[in-house]
Amino acid sequence: MFDERMILHRYKATSHAAVAGSLAAAFIILRAQFRGEGLRKDLFAVLCVMAVTKVAALAYYRLRD
């Protein structure tokens, strides 16, 4: 049976997974920079998309609430 708590837990879990994914991508980007491999543009693009989406969602919910 679905209720509000299940939906909220799913949203929180998705948010935590996105934060963990962005931290992992940032770690890989920084590791490549420190090793002198250059900027990983593919991971940097994913990281930027995640950051923009998170900020846009926060702004939307802040204005709507």
N, C-alpha and C positions, 0 to 999 in steps of 0.2 A: 504494500500500500504506500502510495506516495503522499508525502505531506511537506509542509514548508521547511522543516528541519532537513529533510533529505536534499531538497533543492539548494538550500543554503550551504550544506556541507559539500555538495558537488561544486558550487561556485568557489568556495574557499579552497577546495582541493585543486581546482583548476588554476586558481591564482597562485597557490604555492608552487605548483608545477611550473608555471610560467616564470616565476622568480628564480627557481632552481635552474631552469634552462638558460635564462639570461645570465646568471652567474657563471654557469659552465662555459657559455659562449665567450663571455668576457675574459675568463681565465685562459681559454685557448688563444684568444686574440693577444692578450698581454704576454703569454708565454712565447708566441711566435715573434712578437716585437722584441722581447728581451734576447731571444736567440739570434736575432738579425735576419729572420726569414722574410721580413716585410709585413705589410698589412694584409690580413686575410679578408678580402673584400666580401666574400660570400657570407662569412660569419658576422662581419660588421653590418651587412645589410639586414640580416635576420635580427641582430641585436637592436638596430635602429627601429625596425618595424615593431618589435615587441615593446620598446620604450614608448614610441608614439601612440600605439594602441592603448597602453596602460594609462598614459597621461590623458588621452582623449576620453577614455572611459571614466577616469576619476573626475575630470572636469564636467562631463555630462551628468554624472550622478550627483555631483556637488550642486550643480545648477538646478536639477530637477527635484532635489530633496528639500 
